[in-house]
Amino acid sequence: MESGAVAWAARRQTIVAQSTAEAEYVAACEASMEGRGIANMLNEIFHCIQAHAVLTMGIDNAAAISLACKPTHSSKKRHIELRWHYVREKIKAGHILVKKVSGTENPADMFTKALPKRSLANVGGGVL
């Protein structure tokens, strides 16, 4: 909220992704479901946000952004389960806005990989 991270987690995915793009796409879907759930809860309890407020999601993988924002049919993508296309539906409906995040500025990286001290200081501001 207010351009800060609302929720994040570092855990193994329950699927076997065929590519980094697919893994990022699945993570984007899970994040969009969590974000929409939090927005719905805040709307129900406090009436502090619009029912269909636009959530902004940062993704650092260009191929995952393409999967989410430019749905095309391809033999390379047909194995992706339908449930992971939830993020596409929310983007098409205008409920989620996807933006490219530089890999060097992605706050999620501090939970998933070892970063040098300088990089850790740069990405830490997005979480705290």
N, CA, C and O atoms as a GROMACS GRO file, in nm:
protein
  512
    1MET      N    1   0.084  -0.117   0.000
    1MET     CA    2   0.000   0.000   0.000
    1MET      C    3   0.089   0.124   0.000
    1MET      O    4   0.201   0.122   0.052
    2GLU      N    5   0.039   0.227  -0.058
    2GLU     CA    6   0.118   0.350  -0.069
    2GLU      C    7   0.253   0.320  -0.136
    2GLU      O    8   0.356   0.372  -0.094
    3SER      N    9   0.251   0.239  -0.240
    3SER     CA   10   0.368   0.200  -0.320
    3SER      C   11   0.466   0.110  -0.247
    3SER      O   12   0.577   0.089  -0.295
    4GLY      N   13   0.429   0.056  -0.134
    4GLY     CA   14   0.514  -0.038  -0.062
    4GLY      C   15   0.465  -0.180  -0.080
    4GLY      O   16   0.352  -0.202  -0.122
    5ALA      N   17   0.550  -0.275  -0.050
    5ALA     CA   18   0.513  -0.416  -0.060
    5ALA      C   19   0.408  -0.448   0.045
    5ALA      O   20   0.418  -0.405   0.160
    6VAL      N   21   0.308  -0.523   0.006
    6VAL     CA   22   0.201  -0.562   0.097
    6VAL      C   23   0.228  -0.701   0.151
    6VAL      O   24   0.212  -0.725   0.271
    7ALA      N   25   0.268  -0.792   0.066
    7ALA     CA   26   0.294  -0.929   0.108
    7ALA      C   27   0.403  -0.987   0.019
    7ALA      O   28   0.415  -0.952  -0.098
    8TRP      N   29   0.480  -1.075   0.076
    8TRP     CA   30   0.583  -1.143   0.000
    8TRP      C   31   0.618  -1.272   0.072
    8TRP      O   32   0.593  -1.286   0.192
    9ALA      N   33   0.674  -1.366  -0.001
    9ALA     CA   34   0.714  -1.493   0.057
    9ALA      C   35   0.825  -1.552  -0.028
    9ALA      O   36   0.833  -1.527  -0.149
   10ALA      N   37   0.909  -1.629   0.034
   10ALA     CA   38   1.013  -1.702  -0.037
   10ALA      C   39   0.993  -1.849  -0.002
   10ALA      O   40   1.017  -1.892   0.110
   11ARG      N   41   0.949  -1.925  -0.101
   11ARG     CA   42   0.925  -2.067  -0.079
   11ARG      C   43   0.935  -2.140  -0.213
   11ARG      O   44   0.932  -2.078  -0.319
   12ARG      N   45   0.948  -2.269  -0.205
   12ARG     CA   46   0.952  -2.349  -0.327
   12ARG      C   47   0.813  -2.356  -0.387
   12ARG      O   48   0.713  -2.368  -0.316
   13GLN      N   49   0.807  -2.347  -0.517
   13GLN     CA   50   0.679  -2.359  -0.584
   13GLN      C   51   0.638  -2.506  -0.587
   13GLN      O   52   0.722  -2.595  -0.584
   14THR      N   53   0.508  -2.530  -0.593
   14THR     CA   54   0.457  -2.666  -0.592
   14THR      C   55   0.455  -2.728  -0.731
   14THR      O   56   0.420  -2.845  -0.746
   15ILE      N   57   0.492  -2.651  -0.832
   15ILE     CA   58   0.494  -2.702  -0.969
   15ILE      C   59   0.638  -2.716  -1.016
   15ILE      O   60   0.730  -2.658  -0.957
   16VAL      N   61   0.656  -2.792  -1.121
   16VAL     CA   62   0.786  -2.799  -1.187
   16VAL      C   63   0.776  -2.711  -1.310
   16VAL      O   64   0.714  -2.748  -1.410
   17ALA      N   65   0.838  -2.595  -1.303
   17ALA     CA   66   0.833  -2.500  -1.414
   17ALA      C   67   0.931  -2.543  -1.522
   17ALA      O   68   1.040  -2.592  -1.493
   18GLN      N   69   0.891  -2.523  -1.646
   18GLN     CA   70   0.976  -2.560  -1.759
   18GLN      C   71   1.074  -2.449  -1.795
   18GLN      O   72   1.166  -2.471  -1.874
   19SER      N   73   1.055  -2.330  -1.737
   19SER     CA   74   1.144  -2.218  -1.767
   19SER      C   75   1.135  -2.116  -1.653
   19SER      O   76   1.044  -2.122  -1.571
   20THR      N   77   1.230  -2.025  -1.650
   20THR     CA   78   1.226  -1.916  -1.552
   20THR      C   79   1.104  -1.830  -1.576
   20THR      O   80   1.041  -1.784  -1.480
   21ALA      N   81   1.070  -1.807  -1.703
   21ALA     CA   82   0.952  -1.726  -1.734
   21ALA      C   83   0.826  -1.788  -1.676
   21ALA      O   84   0.742  -1.718  -1.621
   22GLU      N   85   0.812  -1.919  -1.689
   22GLU     CA   86   0.695  -1.986  -1.635
   22GLU      C   87   0.691  -1.976  -1.483
   22GLU      O   88   0.584  -1.953  -1.426
   23ALA      N   89   0.805  -1.993  -1.417
   23ALA     CA   90   0.811  -1.981  -1.272
   23ALA      C   91   0.771  -1.841  -1.227
   23ALA      O   92   0.697  -1.826  -1.129
   24GLU      N   93   0.819  -1.738  -1.297
   24GLU     CA   94   0.783  -1.600  -1.264
   24GLU      C   95   0.636  -1.574  -1.292
   24GLU      O   96   0.570  -1.500  -1.217
   25TYR      N   97   0.583  -1.633  -1.398
   25TYR     CA   98   0.441  -1.617  -1.433
   25TYR      C   99   0.352  -1.678  -1.326
   25TYR      O  100   0.252  -1.618  -1.286
   26VAL      N  101   0.388  -1.796  -1.279
   26VAL     CA  102   0.313  -1.861  -1.171
   26VAL      C  103   0.319  -1.776  -1.044
   26VAL      O  104   0.219  -1.759  -0.976
   27ALA      N  105   0.437  -1.724  -1.013
   27ALA     CA  106   0.452  -1.637  -0.896
   27ALA      C  107   0.367  -1.512  -0.910
   27ALA      O  108   0.308  -1.465  -0.812
   28ALA      N  109   0.360  -1.457  -1.031
   28ALA     CA  110   0.276  -1.339  -1.055
   28ALA      C  111   0.129  -1.371  -1.034
   28ALA      O  112   0.054  -1.290  -0.980
   29CYS      N  113   0.088  -1.488  -1.076
   29CYS     CA  114  -0.051  -1.530  -1.055
   29CYS      C  115  -0.081  -1.542  -0.907
   29CYS      O  116  -0.184  -1.494  -0.859
   30GLU      N  117   0.008  -1.607  -0.834
   30GLU     CA  118  -0.012  -1.623  -0.689
   30GLU      C  119  -0.015  -1.487  -0.619
   30GLU      O  120  -0.097  -1.465  -0.530
   31ALA      N  121   0.073  -1.397  -0.660
   31ALA     CA  122   0.076  -1.263  -0.601
   31ALA      C  123  -0.051  -1.185  -0.634
   31ALA      O  124  -0.103  -1.112  -0.549
   32SER      N  125  -0.100  -1.201  -0.756
   32SER     CA  126  -0.222  -1.128  -0.793
   32SER      C  127  -0.342  -1.180  -0.715
   32SER      O  128  -0.429  -1.102  -0.677
   33MET      N  129  -0.348  -1.310  -0.691
   33MET     CA  130  -0.457  -1.365  -0.610
   33MET      C  131  -0.449  -1.315  -0.466
   33MET      O  132  -0.550  -1.280  -0.406
   34GLU      N  133  -0.329  -1.312  -0.412
   34GLU     CA  134  -0.311  -1.262  -0.275
   34GLU      C  135  -0.344  -1.114  -0.265
   34GLU      O  136  -0.411  -1.070  -0.171
   35GLY      N  137  -0.297  -1.037  -0.361
   35GLY     CA  138  -0.325  -0.893  -0.362
   35GLY      C  139  -0.473  -0.864  -0.374
   35GLY      O  140  -0.525  -0.776  -0.305
   36ARG      N  141  -0.540  -0.936  -0.462
   36ARG     CA  142  -0.684  -0.916  -0.479
   36ARG      C  143  -0.758  -0.957  -0.352
   36ARG      O  144  -0.855  -0.892  -0.313
   37GLY      N  145  -0.713  -1.064  -0.287
   37GLY     CA  146  -0.775  -1.107  -0.162
   37GLY      C  147  -0.760  -1.002  -0.052
   37GLY      O  148  -0.855  -0.976   0.022
   38ILE      N  149  -0.642  -0.943  -0.041
   38ILE     CA  150  -0.619  -0.839   0.060
   38ILE      C  151  -0.704  -0.716   0.028
   38ILE      O  152  -0.762  -0.656   0.119
   39ALA      N  153  -0.711  -0.678  -0.099
   39ALA     CA  154  -0.793  -0.562  -0.138
   39ALA      C  155  -0.940  -0.587  -0.106
   39ALA      O  156  -1.009  -0.497  -0.056
   40ASN      N  157  -0.989  -0.708  -0.134
   40ASN     CA  158  -1.128  -0.740  -0.103
   40ASN      C  159  -1.155  -0.734   0.047
   40ASN      O  160  -1.258  -0.684   0.090
   41MET      N  161  -1.060  -0.787   0.127
   41MET     CA  162  -1.076  -0.786   0.272
   41MET      C  163  -1.080  -0.642   0.325
   41MET      O  164  -1.165  -0.609   0.408
   42LEU      N  165  -0.988  -0.557   0.279
   42LEU     CA  166  -0.985  -0.418   0.323
   42LEU      C  167  -1.113  -0.345   0.284
   42LEU      O  168  -1.164  -0.262   0.359
   43ASN      N  169  -1.163  -0.376   0.166
   43ASN     CA  170  -1.286  -0.313   0.123
   43ASN      C  171  -1.404  -0.356   0.210
   43ASN      O  172  -1.487  -0.274   0.248
   44GLU      N  173  -1.411  -0.485   0.242
   44GLU     CA  174  -1.521  -0.536   0.324
   44GLU      C  175  -1.517  -0.482   0.467
   44GLU      O  176  -1.620  -0.443   0.521
   45ILE      N  177  -1.400  -0.478   0.526
   45ILE     CA  178  -1.388  -0.440   0.667
   45ILE      C  179  -1.389  -0.288   0.686
   45ILE      O  180  -1.464  -0.236   0.769
   46PHE      N  181  -1.307  -0.219   0.610
   46PHE     CA  182  -1.286  -0.078   0.637
   46PHE      C  183  -1.345   0.016   0.531
   46PHE      O  184  -1.352   0.137   0.552
   47HIS      N  185  -1.387  -0.039   0.419
   47HIS     CA  186  -1.436   0.041   0.307
   47HIS      C  187  -1.334   0.150   0.271
   47HIS      O  188  -1.371   0.262   0.236
   48CYS      N  189  -1.204   0.114   0.281
   48CYS     CA  190  -1.100   0.215   0.260
   48CYS      C  191  -1.044   0.216   0.118
   48CYS      O  192  -0.970   0.308   0.082
   49ILE      N  193  -1.078   0.116   0.037
   49ILE     CA  194  -1.033   0.118  -0.102
   49ILE      C  195  -1.150   0.080  -0.190
   49ILE      O  196  -1.248   0.023  -0.144
   50GLN      N  197  -1.141   0.113  -0.315
   50GLN     CA  198  -1.246   0.078  -0.410
   50GLN      C  199  -1.248  -0.072  -0.430
   50GLN      O  200  -1.145  -0.138  -0.418
   51ALA      N  201  -1.364  -0.126  -0.459
   51ALA     CA  202  -1.378  -0.270  -0.476
   51ALA      C  203  -1.287  -0.323  -0.587
   51ALA      O  204  -1.238  -0.435  -0.578
   52HIS      N  205  -1.266  -0.244  -0.690
   52HIS     CA  206  -1.182  -0.288  -0.801
   52HIS      C  207  -1.064  -0.194  -0.819
   52HIS      O  208  -1.035  -0.150  -0.930
   53ALA      N  209  -0.997  -0.162  -0.711
   53ALA     CA  210  -0.880  -0.076  -0.717
   53ALA      C  211  -0.773  -0.144  -0.802
   53ALA      O  212  -0.760  -0.267  -0.801
   54VAL      N  213  -0.698  -0.065  -0.876
   54VAL     CA  214  -0.592  -0.119  -0.960
   54VAL      C  215  -0.470  -0.147  -0.874
   54VAL      O  216  -0.419  -0.058  -0.805
   55LEU      N  217  -0.423  -0.271  -0.877
   55LEU     CA  218  -0.304  -0.312  -0.804
   55LEU      C  219  -0.186  -0.311  -0.900
   55LEU      O  220  -0.199  -0.358  -1.013
   56THR      N  221  -0.073  -0.258  -0.858
   56THR     CA  222   0.046  -0.255  -0.941
   56THR      C  223   0.139  -0.368  -0.898
   56THR      O  224   0.171  -0.382  -0.780
   57MET      N  225   0.182  -0.448  -0.996
   57MET     CA  226   0.269  -0.561  -0.968
   57MET      C  227   0.399  -0.544  -1.046
   57MET      O  228   0.396  -0.520  -1.167
   58GLY      N  229   0.511  -0.557  -0.979
   58GLY     CA  230   0.641  -0.547  -1.044
   58GLY      C  231   0.696  -0.686  -1.075
   58GLY      O  232   0.698  -0.773  -0.988
   59ILE      N  233   0.740  -0.706  -1.198
   59ILE     CA  234   0.799  -0.833  -1.242
   59ILE      C  235   0.932  -0.801  -1.308
   59ILE      O  236   0.940  -0.706  -1.387
   60ASP      N  237   1.035  -0.879  -1.277
   60ASP     CA  238   1.167  -0.850  -1.334
   60ASP      C  239   1.203  -0.940  -1.453
   60ASP      O  240   1.318  -0.937  -1.499
   61ASN      N  241   1.109  -1.018  -1.502
   61ASN     CA  242   1.136  -1.110  -1.612
   61ASN      C  243   1.052  -1.069  -1.732
   61ASN      O  244   0.929  -1.076  -1.727
   62ALA      N  245   1.118  -1.026  -1.839
   62ALA     CA  246   1.047  -0.975  -1.957
   62ALA      C  247   0.959  -1.083  -2.021
   62ALA      O  248   0.850  -1.052  -2.069
   63ALA      N  249   1.004  -1.207  -2.022
   63ALA     CA  250   0.924  -1.314  -2.082
   63ALA      C  251   0.798  -1.340  -2.000
   63ALA      O  252   0.693  -1.368  -2.057
   64ALA      N  253   0.806  -1.330  -1.868
   64ALA     CA  254   0.687  -1.348  -1.783
   64ALA      C  255   0.589  -1.232  -1.804
   64ALA      O  256   0.468  -1.254  -1.805
   65ILE      N  257   0.640  -1.112  -1.822
   65ILE     CA  258   0.553  -0.998  -1.850
   65ILE      C  259   0.482  -1.019  -1.984
   65ILE      O  260   0.363  -0.989  -1.996
   66SER      N  261   0.553  -1.069  -2.082
   66SER     CA  262   0.493  -1.098  -2.212
   66SER      C  263   0.386  -1.205  -2.200
   66SER      O  264   0.279  -1.192  -2.261
   67LEU      N  265   0.411  -1.309  -2.123
   67LEU     CA  266   0.311  -1.414  -2.101
   67LEU      C  267   0.184  -1.356  -2.039
   67LEU      O  268   0.073  -1.395  -2.077
   68ALA      N  269   0.200  -1.265  -1.946
   68ALA     CA  270   0.086  -1.209  -1.874
   68ALA      C  271   0.011  -1.103  -1.956
   68ALA      O  272  -0.112  -1.100  -1.955
   69CYS      N  273   0.084  -1.020  -2.025
   69CYS     CA  274   0.022  -0.903  -2.089
   69CYS      C  275  -0.013  -0.924  -2.236
   69CYS      O  276  -0.102  -0.856  -2.289
   70LYS      N  277   0.054  -1.016  -2.302
   70LYS     CA  278   0.031  -1.036  -2.445
   70LYS      C  279  -0.001  -1.184  -2.471
   70LYS      O  280   0.082  -1.258  -2.523
   71PRO      N  281  -0.122  -1.225  -2.434
   71PRO     CA  282  -0.155  -1.367  -2.449
   71PRO      C  283  -0.160  -1.409  -2.596
   71PRO      O  284  -0.239  -1.356  -2.674
   72THR      N  285  -0.076  -1.502  -2.631
   72THR     CA  286  -0.076  -1.562  -2.764
   72THR      C  287  -0.068  -1.712  -2.746
   72THR      O  288  -0.024  -1.762  -2.643
   73HIS      N  289  -0.112  -1.783  -2.846
   73HIS     CA  290  -0.107  -1.929  -2.838
   73HIS      C  291   0.019  -1.977  -2.907
   73HIS      O  292   0.052  -1.935  -3.018
   74SER      N  293   0.090  -2.065  -2.839
   74SER     CA  294   0.216  -2.115  -2.890
   74SER      C  295   0.238  -2.255  -2.836
   74SER      O  296   0.195  -2.287  -2.725
   75SER      N  297   0.305  -2.336  -2.912
   75SER     CA  298   0.333  -2.473  -2.866
   75SER      C  299   0.427  -2.472  -2.746
   75SER      O  300   0.430  -2.569  -2.669
   76LYS      N  301   0.503  -2.364  -2.729
   76LYS     CA  302   0.594  -2.355  -2.615
   76LYS      C  303   0.523  -2.320  -2.485
   76LYS      O  304   0.580  -2.336  -2.377
   77LYS      N  305   0.399  -2.270  -2.495
   77LYS     CA  306   0.328  -2.226  -2.375
   77LYS      C  307   0.202  -2.306  -2.347
   77LYS      O  308   0.135  -2.282  -2.246
   78ARG      N  309   0.167  -2.399  -2.432
   78ARG     CA  310   0.038  -2.466  -2.416
   78ARG      C  311   0.033  -2.559  -2.296
   78ARG      O  312  -0.076  -2.600  -2.256
   79HIS      N  313   0.147  -2.593  -2.239
   79HIS     CA  314   0.148  -2.682  -2.122
   79HIS      C  315   0.113  -2.609  -1.992
   79HIS      O  316   0.088  -2.674  -1.891
   80ILE      N  317   0.111  -2.477  -1.992
   80ILE     CA  318   0.082  -2.400  -1.871
   80ILE      C  319  -0.064  -2.420  -1.833
   80ILE      O  320  -0.154  -2.399  -1.915
   81GLU      N  321  -0.087  -2.461  -1.711
   81GLU     CA  322  -0.223  -2.490  -1.666
   81GLU      C  323  -0.311  -2.366  -1.668
   81GLU      O  324  -0.264  -2.255  -1.645
   82LEU      N  325  -0.438  -2.387  -1.694
   82LEU     CA  326  -0.533  -2.276  -1.706
   82LEU      C  327  -0.543  -2.193  -1.580
   82LEU      O  328  -0.565  -2.072  -1.588
   83ARG      N  329  -0.527  -2.253  -1.464
   83ARG     CA  330  -0.543  -2.178  -1.340
   83ARG      C  331  -0.440  -2.066  -1.326
   83ARG      O  332  -0.464  -1.968  -1.256
   84TRP      N  333  -0.326  -2.079  -1.393
   84TRP     CA  334  -0.223  -1.976  -1.382
   84TRP      C  335  -0.253  -1.855  -1.469
   84TRP      O  336  -0.183  -1.754  -1.462
   85HIS      N  337  -0.357  -1.863  -1.552
   85HIS     CA  338  -0.393  -1.750  -1.638
   85HIS      C  339  -0.485  -1.650  -1.568
   85HIS      O  340  -0.535  -1.557  -1.631
   86TYR      N  341  -0.508  -1.668  -1.440
   86TYR     CA  342  -0.587  -1.574  -1.360
   86TYR      C  343  -0.529  -1.433  -1.373
   86TYR      O  344  -0.603  -1.335  -1.384
   87VAL      N  345  -0.397  -1.424  -1.370
   87VAL     CA  346  -0.332  -1.292  -1.379
   87VAL      C  347  -0.365  -1.225  -1.512
   87VAL      O  348  -0.382  -1.103  -1.516
   88ARG      N  349  -0.376  -1.301  -1.620
   88ARG     CA  350  -0.415  -1.245  -1.750
   88ARG      C  351  -0.554  -1.183  -1.743
   88ARG      O  352  -0.577  -1.074  -1.794
   89GLU      N  353  -0.646  -1.255  -1.680
   89GLU     CA  354  -0.784  -1.206  -1.669
   89GLU      C  355  -0.789  -1.074  -1.593
   89GLU      O  356  -0.860  -0.982  -1.632
   90LYS      N  357  -0.713  -1.066  -1.484
   90LYS     CA  358  -0.714  -0.944  -1.403
   90LYS      C  359  -0.647  -0.828  -1.475
   90LYS      O  360  -0.689  -0.713  -1.460
   91ILE      N  361  -0.544  -0.855  -1.553
   91ILE     CA  362  -0.479  -0.750  -1.633
   91ILE      C  363  -0.576  -0.701  -1.740
   91ILE      O  364  -0.591  -0.580  -1.761
   92LYS      N  365  -0.642  -0.795  -1.808
   92LYS     CA  366  -0.737  -0.759  -1.914
   92LYS      C  367  -0.854  -0.678  -1.857
   92LYS      O  368  -0.904  -0.587  -1.923
   93ALA      N  369  -0.898  -0.711  -1.736
   93ALA     CA  370  -1.008  -0.639  -1.672
   93ALA      C  371  -0.965  -0.503  -1.617
   93ALA      O  372  -1.050  -0.423  -1.577
   94GLY      N  373  -0.835  -0.478  -1.615
   94GLY     CA  374  -0.785  -0.350  -1.565
   94GLY      C  375  -0.769  -0.346  -1.414
   94GLY      O  376  -0.754  -0.238  -1.356
   95HIS      N  377  -0.771  -0.461  -1.348
   95HIS     CA  378  -0.756  -0.467  -1.203
   95HIS      C  379  -0.611  -0.475  -1.160
   95HIS      O  380  -0.578  -0.445  -1.045
   96ILE      N  381  -0.523  -0.514  -1.252
   96ILE     CA  382  -0.379  -0.525  -1.221
   96ILE      C  383  -0.301  -0.454  -1.330
   96ILE      O  384  -0.328  -0.470  -1.449
   97LEU      N  385  -0.204  -0.377  -1.288
   97LEU     CA  386  -0.111  -0.310  -1.378
   97LEU      C  387   0.027  -0.371  -1.355
   97LEU      O  388   0.076  -0.374  -1.242
   98VAL      N  389   0.088  -0.420  -1.461
   98VAL     CA  390   0.219  -0.483  -1.451
   98VAL      C  391   0.325  -0.383  -1.494
   98VAL      O  392   0.311  -0.316  -1.597
   99LYS      N  393   0.430  -0.374  -1.414
   99LYS     CA  394   0.542  -0.287  -1.453
   99LYS      C  395   0.671  -0.367  -1.445
   99LYS      O  396   0.684  -0.459  -1.365
  100LYS      N  397   0.764  -0.330  -1.530
  100LYS     CA  398   0.895  -0.395  -1.533
  100LYS      C  399   0.978  -0.341  -1.418
  100LYS      O  400   0.989  -0.220  -1.400
  101VAL      N  401   1.036  -0.432  -1.341
  101VAL     CA  402   1.126  -0.395  -1.232
  101VAL      C  403   1.266  -0.440  -1.270
  101VAL      O  404   1.286  -0.555  -1.312
  102SER      N  405   1.361  -0.353  -1.257
  102SER     CA  406   1.500  -0.388  -1.287
  102SER      C  407   1.545  -0.500  -1.193
  102SER      O  408   1.513  -0.498  -1.074
  103GLY      N  409   1.618  -0.595  -1.246
  103GLY     CA  410   1.668  -0.705  -1.163
  103GLY      C  411   1.756  -0.658  -1.050
  103GLY      O  412   1.766  -0.725  -0.947
  104THR      N  413   1.821  -0.543  -1.067
  104THR     CA  414   1.908  -0.491  -0.961
  104THR      C  415   1.830  -0.416  -0.854
  104THR      O  416   1.884  -0.386  -0.748
  105GLU      N  417   1.704  -0.384  -0.881
  105GLU     CA  418   1.623  -0.308  -0.785
  105GLU      C  419   1.503  -0.386  -0.733
  105GLU      O  420   1.415  -0.327  -0.670
  106ASN      N  421   1.498  -0.515  -0.759
  106ASN     CA  422   1.384  -0.596  -0.719
  106ASN      C  423   1.392  -0.633  -0.571
  106ASN      O  424   1.482  -0.707  -0.532
  107PRO      N  425   1.300  -0.581  -0.487
  107PRO     CA  426   1.308  -0.612  -0.344
  107PRO      C  427   1.287  -0.759  -0.312
  107PRO      O  428   1.332  -0.806  -0.207
  108ALA      N  429   1.221  -0.833  -0.400
  108ALA     CA  430   1.199  -0.976  -0.374
  108ALA      C  431   1.329  -1.055  -0.378
  108ALA      O  432   1.339  -1.161  -0.317
  109ASP      N  433   1.429  -1.004  -0.450
  109ASP     CA  434   1.556  -1.076  -0.462
  109ASP      C  435   1.628  -1.092  -0.329
  109ASP      O  436   1.706  -1.187  -0.312
  110MET      N  437   1.604  -1.002  -0.234
  110MET     CA  438   1.674  -1.014  -0.107
  110MET      C  439   1.630  -1.138  -0.028
  110MET      O  440   1.697  -1.177   0.068
  111PHE      N  441   1.517  -1.199  -0.068
  111PHE     CA  442   1.470  -1.319   0.000
  111PHE      C  443   1.505  -1.446  -0.075
  111PHE      O  444   1.492  -1.555  -0.021
  112THR      N  445   1.550  -1.434  -0.199
  112THR     CA  446   1.570  -1.553  -0.281
  112THR      C  447   1.713  -1.578  -0.328
  112THR      O  448   1.743  -1.685  -0.380
  113LYS      N  449   1.801  -1.481  -0.310
  113LYS     CA  450   1.940  -1.501  -0.354
  113LYS      C  451   2.035  -1.416  -0.271
  113LYS      O  452   1.997  -1.315  -0.211
  114ALA      N  453   2.159  -1.460  -0.270
  114ALA     CA  454   2.262  -1.384  -0.199
  114ALA      C  455   2.294  -1.259  -0.279
  114ALA      O  456   2.321  -1.265  -0.399
  115LEU      N  457   2.290  -1.145  -0.211
  115LEU     CA  458   2.318  -1.018  -0.277
  115LEU      C  459   2.439  -0.951  -0.211
  115LEU      O  460   2.459  -0.964  -0.091
  116PRO      N  461   2.519  -0.878  -0.290
  116PRO     CA  462   2.627  -0.801  -0.230
  116PRO      C  463   2.569  -0.690  -0.142
  116PRO      O  464   2.453  -0.652  -0.158
  117LYS      N  465   2.648  -0.640  -0.050
  117LYS     CA  466   2.601  -0.540   0.045
  117LYS      C  467   2.540  -0.419  -0.024
  117LYS      O  468   2.436  -0.369   0.020
  118ARG      N  469   2.601  -0.372  -0.131
  118ARG     CA  470   2.551  -0.255  -0.203
  118ARG      C  471   2.411  -0.283  -0.260
  118ARG      O  472   2.322  -0.200  -0.248
  119SER      N  473   2.392  -0.398  -0.322
  119SER     CA  474   2.261  -0.433  -0.378
  119SER      C  475   2.157  -0.449  -0.269
  119SER      O  476   2.042  -0.408  -0.287
  120LEU      N  477   2.195  -0.507  -0.158
  120LEU     CA  478   2.102  -0.526  -0.047
  120LEU      C  479   2.053  -0.392   0.005
  120LEU      O  480   1.935  -0.378   0.038
  121ALA      N  481   2.141  -0.294   0.013
  121ALA     CA  482   2.102  -0.161   0.058
  121ALA      C  483   2.006  -0.096  -0.042
  121ALA      O  484   1.914  -0.024  -0.002
  122ASN      N  485   2.026  -0.120  -0.172
  122ASN     CA  486   1.940  -0.062  -0.275
  122ASN      C  487   1.799  -0.119  -0.271
  122ASN      O  488   1.701  -0.045  -0.278
  123VAL      N  489   1.788  -0.251  -0.260
  123VAL     CA  490   1.655  -0.314  -0.266
  123VAL      C  491   1.583  -0.311  -0.133
  123VAL      O  492   1.461  -0.325  -0.130
  124GLY      N  493   1.653  -0.295  -0.025
  124GLY     CA  494   1.590  -0.296   0.107
  124GLY      C  495   1.489  -0.187   0.129
  124GLY      O  496   1.396  -0.204   0.208
  125GLY      N  497   1.505  -0.073   0.063
  125GLY     CA  498   1.412   0.037   0.079
  125GLY      C  499   1.272   0.007   0.029
  125GLY      O  500   1.177   0.071   0.074
  126GLY      N  501   1.257  -0.088  -0.063
  126GLY     CA  502   1.125  -0.122  -0.114
  126GLY      C  503   1.044  -0.205  -0.017
  126GLY      O  504   0.923  -0.220  -0.034
  127VAL      N  505   1.108  -0.259   0.085
  127VAL     CA  506   1.039  -0.345   0.180
  127VAL      C  507   1.016  -0.274   0.312
  127VAL      O  508   0.911  -0.289   0.374
  128LEU      N  509   1.114  -0.197   0.355
  128LEU     CA  510   1.104  -0.134   0.486
  128LEU      C  511   1.028  -0.004   0.483
  128LEU      O  512   1.012   0.060   0.586
   0.00000   0.00000   0.00000
